Amino acid sequence: MPHPKRFKFTEKAIAHLPKPVEKRATYHDSDVGELSLALQPSGAASYFWFRKVRGTPTWKTLGKVGEISLEQARDGARKLSGDLGSWKLSRYSTPSPFERARGEFTLGELHEHYVENHLEKNAKNPTRAAKDARWMLKRYLPSWKNRKVTAIRRPDIENLRDDLSEKYGPYSANRVIQLLKATLNHGLKRELWRGDNPAGMVDLKKETKRKRYLMPSEAKVFLQEVKHDQHPDFPDYVSLLLWTGARKSDVTSMRWSDVKLEDNRWDVPDPKNEEPYVVALTPEAVEILKKRLAKRGEGVAWVFPSHGATGHLMDMKKPWAALLKRTKIVGLRQHDLRRTLGSWQAALGASPQVIMSSLGHKTIQASMRYQQMDLDPVRKSVMNATRAILSHQNAEPAEAEKPARKQKPRTGLKPRRAKQLRGAVRG
C-alpha cells in the first residue's frame, strides 16, 4: 500500500519512509500545511516551504533532514508564511521576501538552484543528472563557484573553453560550456538575474566522432580475459554490452520485466533517444540471462542489482580499467563495444537498415558510418584503382608484373576473413 502524501510529520515517521525507486518523492505535513519534504532515491531528504505566491508556485528550501530538526523546519515554514502575509498586506508594494536582489547570485548558488529546481524535477534520470552536474562544477569550475553571475563575461568563458580543451580535450570543454549556458539560462528564465547570457554566443570546439572499436587482432585476448574475470557481474555485463550492442546505461538498468526469454527478445523501454526499441537476443545473451535469472533473489527487479541509490549497477570503471591494463588494449571505452557490434555487422555485409534496427538508431545516417569502419574493402578498392592508373603509364606496377585479374564487384570481407571474425566474436 503506498504511503499517504500528506500526514503528520514526526522524525520517526520520516526515518521510515520508503526510498523512491527513480524520481524523488514529495510529502506534506498535515500539521503545518506549507511544510513539505523531498525524499531522493539516495535516501537524502530535505524540508521545504511551498505556497503559491501571486499565482506562481514557490518553494524555499529550509534545510536537510538531520541538519535541522523538525521543529526548526516548522518554525521556518511558519515564518515564511508570515512574511507572505505581511507582503500581501502591503499590497505587494515592498520587495518580495522570496527573491534575492537580481545579480547577487554567485555561479555556485545559481548552479545549485538549477540542479534542485530543474534537473531534479525534469531530468530523465534526476539522480544521475544532479550528481553529474554537481561533479562537473566541482571538477572543472572550482574557482568559479564564488563569482557573481553578473561579473562573468564572454571572454572569460572563451578562455575557459580553450584552457579546458587543452587540458581535458574538446569533448569535456564543450560539456562544461553547455552546462554553464544552461545554468545561466535557468537564472534568466526564473528572473534571478538580468542581462545577456555570456555563454550564449560562445562557439564550441570541434569534436571528432570516435571510430574506435574492438579490432579482430584484439578480440581473442579481450574475450579470454573477460571470461576469466573474477568480478561477480563484470563478465556478464561486458558480454551483454557486446552481444546486444546496447548503451551501457540501458544494460545496467535492464529490468527482468522487459526481458522475454521465451521470445529471445529484450524490450528497451526508455533509451537515450527516447524511442523504445527491441533487441534480438542471441543464444549467447540468452544463456547469460538464464544463468542470472536462476540466481535471481526474490523481489529483485534488476538484472544487475546493486545496494546503491538507484537499486541497480551504475558503472564498471575500475574493472574496465583493470581489464585494459591486463590486455594492453589502448583507448577502448565501454561504449566502443556498441560500435564494435555495428562495425562487425557492416564488415560481414549487413545493410545499414539492419544495423539501424539492431542498435536502436533513430536515423539511418547514424548506422551508415559503420559501413566504412573496416579498412579491408577500402584498401582493396584503392589498390585496384592504383593498378588501373599505372596500367596506362609506362611504369609497371610496383608489386606485380602481371595485370590484376578482373574482380567481381562485391561488398564485405572474404569468406575466410568473415569466418575468422565470427569465430572471434563467439569466443
HELIX and SHEET records of a PDB file:
HELIX    1   1 GLU A   11  ALA A   15  1                                   5    
HELIX    2   2 LEU A   70  LEU A   89  1                                  20    
HELIX    3   3 LEU A  107  TYR A  114  1                                   8    
HELIX    4   4 VAL A  115  LEU A  119  3                                   5    
HELIX    5   5 GLU A  120  ASN A  122  1                                   3    
HELIX    6   6 PRO A  126  TYR A  140  1                                  15    
HELIX    7   7 PRO A  142  TRP A  144  5                                   3    
HELIX    8   8 VAL A  149  ALA A  151  5                                   3    
HELIX    9   9 ARG A  154  TYR A  168  1                                  15    
HELIX   10  10 PRO A  170  LYS A  189  1                                  20    
HELIX   11  11 PRO A  216  LYS A  227  1                                  12    
HELIX   12  12 PHE A  234  THR A  244  1                                  11    
HELIX   13  13 LYS A  248  THR A  252  1                                   5    
HELIX   14  14 TRP A  256  ASP A  258  5                                   3    
HELIX   15  15 LEU A  261  ASP A  263  5                                   3    
HELIX   16  16 PRO A  283  ALA A  294  1                                  12    
HELIX   17  17 LYS A  317  THR A  327  1                                  11    
HELIX   18  18 ASP A  336  ALA A  347  1                                  12    
HELIX   19  19 PRO A  352  LEU A  359  1                                   8    
HELIX   20  20 GLN A  365  MET A  368  1                                   4    
HELIX   21  21 ARG A  369  GLN A  372  5                                   4    
HELIX   22  22 LEU A  375  LEU A  390  1                                  16    
HELIX   23  23 PRO A  415  ARG A  426  1                                  12    
SHEET    1   A 5 ARG A   6  PHE A   7  0                                        
SHEET    2   A 5 ALA A  25  ASP A  29  1                                        
SHEET    3   A 5 LEU A  35  LEU A  39 -1                                        
SHEET    4   A 5 ALA A  45  VAL A  53 -1                                        
SHEET    5   A 5 THR A  56  LYS A  64 -1                                        
SHEET    1   B 3 VAL A 259  LYS A 260  0                                        
SHEET    2   B 3 ARG A 265  VAL A 268 -1                                        
SHEET    3   B 3 TYR A 277  ALA A 280 -1                                        
END                                                                             
